Amino acid sequence: MDIAERINQIIDREGLTVASFARKIGVGDQTVRSVCVLKRNKPGFEFLSNLIQTFEWLNPVWVLTGKGEMVLDSDRNERCSGDSVAELVKYLREKDEKIERLIEEKTTWKIKYEMTSGE
């Protein structure tokens, strides 16, 4: 199950539409549509951070990796661990940095290709 499918499960569990889900987590409707419906993009840091902070019952590890259960075990309140949150934030930042590097690399290769092909 990919991250878009996991986010769709959250939307279904909450009984929300894509638009109402977007409003609830504070991101644009088109952003959610491009991630969950069209599957053109992966969610970025702000999307995931808002999602995890909005739904307190949600297991952040499950959202990011698919490991574990979707719903946090209330007996073991995993949310309280500041280390876990810090690790997730670090993971998300590293992911965004990698995406930026890949975009820059793609742009560089595209420019080189256009220069050599005469386009």
Secondary structure, 3 states (H helix, E strand, C coil): CCHHHHHHHHHHHHCCCHHHHHHHHCCCHHHHHHHHHCCCCCCCHHHHHHHHHHCCCECHHHHHHCCCCCECCHHHCHHHCHHHHHHHHHHHHHHHHHHHHHHHHHHHHHHHHHHHHCC
